[in-house]
Amino acid sequence: MVAENHQPLRLVGETDSSKRRQILDGARKVFMDLGFDGASMGEIARAAGVSKGTLYVYFADKSRLFEAIVEEEKLEQGKLAFNFDPERDVTTTLMEFGDAYIQVLCRPGGGSAIRTVMAIAERMPDVGKRFYDNVIAVTIGRLADYLEARAALGDVAIDDFHLASAQFMQMCQATLFQPFIFQAAPTPSAERIEEVVASATRMFLAAYGTK
């Protein structure tokens, strides 16, 4: 299990950063291809095109390396700019958010990162918790805040905003995310995503809408 005193990512210079990027890219491929258990520092070094000595200069072990990759995934998803302007109408906001959310969730390559985090979360719960708290829970919270603002305007009637937010996100995933994450289906088309999100929006407003 990873120690609770998580070490922050260190600041690096331009050359150092380039080498670190090279290592992370190689490690990401190995983790996605072989999983955490199947990956070795030797295999990661070969994939990254560096010596094992160089690899250990940057990362003490593969747990630290894996944590850095999860941290990057968290930061990348944190850049997403969902438009939760409280002045925007509910239908437009839910449709646009649902579409963007599923496109990110089911993007090519994105499933591998989620599968790997899920696979290691039991053994490294701190890593799994940080990913959930900083990616999934943050998105739920932002949508919940938007719904609360619209409830104050009388557009929706909701008792538990976080529950309603999570419900909408789950409805948007229906028939899309699980087949994708288990590799039973490819990345869904934009047309299929729009169809599912539109259905989720209608169901959500049938339950919580006031108009």
matplotlib code that plots the C-alpha trace (Angstrom):
import matplotlib.pyplot as plt

x = [0.0, 1.3, 2.3, -0.1, 2.5, 2.2, 5.2, 4.4, 5.7, 9.1, 9.9, 12.2, 14.2, 13.5, 16.0, 14.9, 11.3, 11.8, 13.4, 10.7, 8.1, 9.9, 9.8, 6.1, 5.1, 7.0, 5.5, 2.0, 2.2, 3.6, 1.0, -1.8, -0.5, 0.5, -1.3, 0.3, 1.3, 2.7, 4.8, 8.4, 10.9, 13.1, 10.2, 9.4, 13.0, 13.1, 9.8, 11.0, 14.4, 16.4, 18.6, 17.2, 19.7, 18.1, 14.6, 15.4, 16.8, 13.3, 11.1, 12.0, 9.7, 6.8, 4.2, 5.6, 5.7, 2.1, 1.0, 2.6, 0.6, -2.6, -1.8, -1.4, -4.7, -6.3, -4.8, -5.7, -9.4, -9.3, -8.7, -12.1, -14.2, -17.8, -20.1, -22.2, -23.1, -26.2, -27.8, -27.9, -31.1, -31.2, -31.9, -29.0, -26.6, -27.4, -27.2, -23.9, -22.4, -23.6, -22.2, -18.8, -18.6, -19.2, -16.8, -14.1, -15.0, -15.1, -12.2, -9.8, -7.1, -9.0, -10.6, -7.2, -6.2, -9.5, -9.2, -5.7, -6.8, -9.7, -7.5, -5.0, -7.4, -7.9, -4.2, -3.4, -6.6, -5.0, -4.4, -7.9, -9.4, -7.4, -8.5, -12.2, -12.0, -10.2, -11.9, -15.3, -16.5, -15.4, -17.5, -20.5, -20.1, -20.0, -23.1, -24.8, -24.0, -25.5, -28.7, -29.0, -28.8, -31.5, -33.7, -33.5, -35.0, -37.8, -36.6, -36.1, -37.3, -34.5, -34.0, -30.5, -28.5, -25.4, -27.6, -29.4, -26.1, -24.7, -27.9, -27.7, -24.1, -24.9, -27.9, -25.6, -23.3, -26.1, -25.2, -22.1, -19.5, -19.6, -19.4, -16.5, -14.6, -15.0, -13.9, -17.2, -17.7, -15.6, -15.7, -19.3, -20.1, -21.0, -24.5, -25.0, -23.7, -26.1, -29.0, -28.3, -27.7, -30.9, -32.8, -31.0, -32.0, -35.6, -35.7, -34.0, -36.4, -39.4, -38.3, -37.0, -38.3, -41.0, -42.0]
y = [0.0, 3.5, 5.6, 8.3, 11.0, 11.4, 13.1, 16.0, 16.0, 17.7, 20.8, 20.1, 22.0, 21.8, 19.0, 17.1, 17.6, 16.2, 13.0, 12.7, 13.0, 10.3, 8.0, 8.7, 8.0, 4.7, 3.7, 4.6, 2.2, -0.6, -0.2, 0.0, -3.1, -5.3, -3.8, -2.8, -6.4, -7.3, -4.2, -4.2, -1.4, -3.1, -3.3, 0.4, 1.4, -0.4, 1.1, 4.6, 4.2, 4.9, 2.9, 1.4, 3.7, 6.7, 5.5, 5.2, 8.7, 9.9, 7.3, 5.2, 2.3, 1.5, 2.5, 6.1, 6.0, 4.8, 7.5, 10.1, 8.8, 8.8, 12.4, 13.4, 11.8, 13.7, 17.0, 16.4, 15.8, 18.7, 21.0, 20.2, 23.3, 22.2, 25.2, 25.4, 29.0, 29.3, 31.6, 28.9, 26.9, 23.4, 21.4, 23.0, 22.7, 19.0, 18.0, 19.8, 18.5, 15.0, 14.9, 16.3, 14.1, 10.8, 11.8, 12.2, 9.1, 6.9, 8.5, 6.2, 5.2, 6.8, 3.5, 1.9, 4.5, 4.0, 0.2, 0.4, 2.7, 0.4, -2.7, -1.3, 0.7, -2.2, -2.5, 1.2, 2.8, 6.2, 6.4, 5.3, 7.7, 10.7, 9.9, 9.7, 12.8, 15.0, 13.9, 12.2, 13.8, 17.3, 16.9, 15.7, 18.7, 21.2, 19.9, 19.7, 23.4, 24.3, 22.3, 24.1, 27.4, 26.4, 25.1, 28.5, 29.8, 27.3, 25.2, 22.0, 20.5, 18.5, 17.4, 16.0, 17.8, 15.5, 12.5, 14.0, 15.0, 11.5, 10.0, 12.2, 11.2, 7.5, 7.8, 9.3, 6.3, 3.8, 1.4, 3.3, 3.2, -0.4, -2.0, 0.4, -0.2, -4.0, -3.8, -5.3, -2.3, 0.4, 4.1, 5.1, 7.4, 11.1, 10.3, 7.5, 9.6, 12.4, 9.9, 8.5, 11.8, 13.2, 10.3, 10.8, 14.5, 13.7, 11.2, 13.5, 16.4, 14.1, 13.3, 16.7, 19.3, 21.8, 23.0]
z = [0.0, -0.8, 2.2, 3.2, 3.0, -0.7, -2.2, -4.5, -8.0, -8.0, -10.1, -13.0, -15.6, -19.4, -20.1, -16.9, -17.8, -21.3, -19.9, -17.3, -20.1, -22.1, -19.0, -18.3, -22.0, -21.9, -18.6, -19.6, -22.6, -20.5, -17.7, -20.3, -22.2, -19.2, -16.2, -13.0, -11.9, -15.3, -15.6, -14.4, -14.1, -16.7, -19.2, -18.5, -19.0, -22.4, -23.5, -22.5, -24.1, -20.9, -18.6, -15.4, -13.6, -15.2, -14.4, -10.7, -10.7, -11.4, -9.7, -6.7, -7.8, -10.1, -7.5, -7.6, -11.4, -11.5, -9.1, -11.4, -14.4, -12.4, -11.3, -15.0, -15.9, -13.0, -14.1, -17.8, -16.9, -14.5, -17.6, -19.0, -19.2, -18.8, -19.0, -15.8, -16.1, -13.9, -16.4, -19.1, -19.4, -18.0, -21.1, -23.1, -20.2, -19.5, -23.2, -23.7, -20.5, -21.0, -24.6, -23.5, -20.4, -22.4, -25.1, -22.5, -20.6, -23.7, -25.7, -27.4, -24.8, -21.9, -21.0, -20.5, -17.9, -16.0, -16.1, -14.7, -11.8, -11.1, -11.1, -8.6, -6.4, -3.9, -3.4, -3.6, -2.2, -1.7, -5.4, -6.2, -3.7, -5.0, -8.6, -7.5, -5.3, -7.8, -11.0, -10.5, -7.3, -8.5, -11.6, -9.6, -7.3, -10.1, -11.7, -8.3, -7.7, -11.1, -10.4, -7.0, -8.7, -11.2, -8.4, -6.8, -10.1, -10.0, -13.0, -11.1, -7.8, -6.2, -2.6, -2.9, -5.6, -5.4, -5.8, -8.8, -10.3, -10.0, -11.4, -14.5, -15.1, -14.7, -17.1, -19.7, -19.4, -20.0, -22.8, -23.6, -20.8, -19.6, -23.0, -23.8, -20.5, -20.8, -24.5, -25.6, -27.9, -29.5, -28.7, -29.3, -32.2, -31.7, -33.0, -30.5, -27.6, -28.5, -28.7, -25.2, -23.6, -25.0, -23.5, -20.2, -20.2, -20.9, -18.1, -15.7, -16.4, -16.2, -12.6, -11.5, -14.0, -13.0, -16.5]

ax = plt.figure().add_subplot(projection="3d")
ax.plot(x, y, z, "-o")
ax.set_aspect("equal")
plt.show()
